Amino acid sequence: MVSSQSSSFYCFKVVRYDIDFACGFESESVLANAASGMAVHDDCKLKFLELKAKRTFRTIVYKIEDKQVIVEKLGEPEQSYDDFAASLPDNECRYAIYDFDFVTEENCQKSKIFFIAWSPDTAKVRDKMIYASSKDRFKKELDGIQVELQATDPTEMGLDVFKSRTN
């Protein structure tokens, strides 16, 4: 009887130590994605804030690498839509941000920030599952997304699709 109590007590201590360790040494963004098992590098949020506040970039492409979301590519403000579409790989999943400029019917210049979950049909099933299961947690890190698109081929994120989602 004593040994079973010691065993239970010991297990409790190990779990408690792991919780203390995680809280003491991991950043908030890493802990925010603990449920999906995916960490988010601090640079992801910082670059998004720059795009949103300063319009330093037109696009950001994010990649999951070593169980962490990282910034893969940044598109300059003068980058065209075609450059952005070409920056997404044919056979791999990505998350992307596109700052879409448009003119309203009232002739006002506006922009909307789009989040694109790029998951081409030719990507590996495992990668599709990883990106799909981590998407919502990752999006929560990026405060200010106005429109979300899910695309499996370029036609699902064409300029006509962007324009139709600005209303």
C-alpha positions as CSV (number, residue, x, y, z in Angstrom):
1,M,0.0,0.0,0.0
2,V,2.8,2.4,0.8
3,S,4.5,1.8,-2.5
4,S,1.3,2.6,-4.5
5,Q,1.0,5.9,-2.7
6,S,4.6,6.7,-3.4
7,S,4.1,5.8,-7.0
8,S,1.1,8.1,-7.3
9,F,2.8,10.8,-5.5
10,Y,5.9,10.6,-7.7
11,C,3.8,10.7,-10.9
12,F,2.0,13.8,-9.6
13,K,5.3,15.5,-9.0
14,V,6.6,14.7,-12.5
15,V,3.5,16.2,-14.1
16,R,3.7,19.2,-11.8
17,Y,7.3,19.8,-12.7
18,D,6.5,19.7,-16.5
19,I,3.8,22.3,-16.0
20,D,6.1,24.6,-14.0
21,F,8.8,24.1,-16.6
22,A,6.5,25.0,-19.5
23,C,5.1,28.0,-17.8
24,G,8.5,29.3,-16.7
25,F,10.4,28.9,-19.9
26,E,8.1,28.9,-22.9
27,S,6.7,32.0,-24.6
28,E,3.0,32.7,-24.6
29,S,2.7,32.0,-28.3
30,V,4.2,28.6,-27.8
31,L,1.8,27.8,-25.0
32,A,-1.2,29.1,-27.0
33,N,-0.6,26.4,-29.6
34,A,0.1,23.6,-27.1
35,A,-3.2,21.9,-27.9
36,S,-2.3,21.4,-31.5
37,G,1.3,20.7,-30.7
38,M,2.4,23.5,-33.0
39,A,4.5,26.4,-31.8
40,V,4.4,29.9,-33.4
41,H,7.7,31.7,-33.8
42,D,7.5,35.3,-32.4
43,D,8.5,36.7,-35.8
44,C,5.2,35.5,-37.3
45,K,3.2,37.9,-35.2
46,L,5.7,40.7,-35.5
47,K,5.8,40.7,-39.3
48,F,2.0,40.5,-39.4
49,L,1.8,43.6,-37.1
50,E,4.2,45.4,-39.5
51,L,2.0,44.5,-42.5
52,K,-1.1,45.6,-40.7
53,A,0.1,48.9,-39.1
54,K,2.9,50.1,-41.4
55,R,2.1,48.2,-44.7
56,T,5.7,47.3,-44.8
57,F,4.8,44.1,-46.7
58,R,2.1,43.1,-49.2
59,T,2.3,39.4,-48.4
60,I,3.6,37.0,-45.8
61,V,4.0,33.3,-46.5
62,Y,4.2,31.0,-43.4
63,K,5.6,27.5,-43.3
64,I,5.5,24.8,-40.6
65,E,9.0,23.5,-40.0
66,D,10.1,21.4,-37.0
67,K,6.7,21.6,-35.3
68,Q,6.8,25.4,-35.5
69,V,5.2,28.0,-37.7
70,I,7.8,30.3,-39.2
71,V,7.9,33.2,-41.7
72,E,9.1,31.8,-45.0
73,K,8.8,34.7,-47.4
74,L,7.9,38.4,-47.2
75,G,6.5,40.3,-50.3
76,E,7.4,43.9,-50.8
77,P,4.5,46.5,-51.0
78,E,4.9,46.7,-54.8
79,Q,4.6,42.9,-55.2
80,S,1.8,41.9,-57.6
81,Y,-0.8,39.3,-57.1
82,D,0.9,37.1,-59.7
83,D,4.1,37.3,-57.7
84,F,2.3,36.3,-54.6
85,A,0.5,33.3,-56.3
86,A,3.8,32.1,-57.7
87,S,5.4,32.2,-54.3
88,L,3.1,29.4,-53.0
89,P,4.6,25.9,-53.7
90,D,2.7,23.5,-56.0
91,N,3.0,20.5,-53.8
92,E,3.2,21.8,-50.2
93,C,0.8,23.5,-47.8
94,R,1.3,27.0,-46.5
95,Y,-0.5,29.8,-44.6
96,A,-0.4,33.2,-46.3
97,I,-1.4,36.7,-45.7
98,Y,-2.3,39.0,-48.6
99,D,-3.0,42.7,-48.2
100,F,-5.5,43.3,-51.0
101,D,-6.1,46.8,-52.3
102,F,-9.3,47.6,-54.1
103,V,-11.6,50.5,-55.0
104,T,-15.2,50.5,-53.8
105,E,-18.2,51.4,-55.8
106,E,-18.1,54.8,-54.2
107,N,-14.6,55.2,-55.7
108,C,-12.8,54.9,-52.3
109,Q,-9.4,53.2,-52.0
110,K,-9.5,50.4,-49.4
111,S,-7.7,47.3,-48.4
112,K,-8.5,44.0,-46.7
113,I,-6.2,41.5,-45.0
114,F,-6.8,38.0,-46.3
115,F,-5.6,34.8,-44.6
116,I,-5.1,32.0,-47.1
117,A,-4.9,28.4,-46.0
118,W,-3.1,26.9,-49.1
119,S,-3.5,23.1,-49.2
120,P,-3.0,21.9,-52.8
121,D,-4.4,18.6,-53.8
122,T,-0.9,17.3,-54.6
123,A,0.4,17.9,-51.1
124,K,1.0,15.0,-48.7
125,V,-2.0,13.9,-46.7
126,R,0.0,14.2,-43.4
127,D,1.0,17.8,-44.2
128,K,-2.6,18.7,-45.0
129,M,-3.7,17.3,-41.7
130,I,-1.0,19.2,-39.8
131,Y,-1.9,22.5,-41.4
132,A,-5.6,22.0,-41.0
133,S,-5.4,21.1,-37.3
134,S,-3.1,24.0,-36.5
135,K,-4.9,26.7,-38.6
136,D,-7.4,28.1,-36.1
137,R,-4.8,28.4,-33.3
138,F,-2.4,30.1,-35.6
139,K,-5.0,32.5,-36.9
140,K,-5.8,33.6,-33.3
141,E,-2.2,34.8,-33.1
142,L,-2.8,37.2,-36.0
143,D,-5.3,39.8,-34.8
144,G,-6.7,41.8,-37.7
145,I,-7.5,39.2,-40.3
146,Q,-10.6,40.3,-42.2
147,V,-11.2,37.5,-44.7
148,E,-10.3,33.8,-44.7
149,L,-9.9,31.7,-47.8
150,Q,-9.1,28.0,-48.2
151,A,-7.6,27.1,-51.5
152,T,-6.6,23.8,-53.0
153,D,-5.7,25.2,-56.4
154,P,-5.0,28.7,-57.8
155,T,-8.5,29.2,-59.1
156,E,-9.9,29.2,-55.6
157,M,-7.8,32.2,-54.7
158,G,-7.8,34.2,-58.0
159,L,-8.2,37.9,-58.1
160,D,-11.9,37.5,-58.9
161,V,-12.3,35.6,-55.6
162,F,-10.6,38.3,-53.6
163,K,-12.8,41.0,-55.3
164,S,-16.0,39.0,-54.5
165,R,-15.0,38.8,-50.8
166,T,-14.5,42.6,-50.4
167,N,-18.3,43.4,-50.1
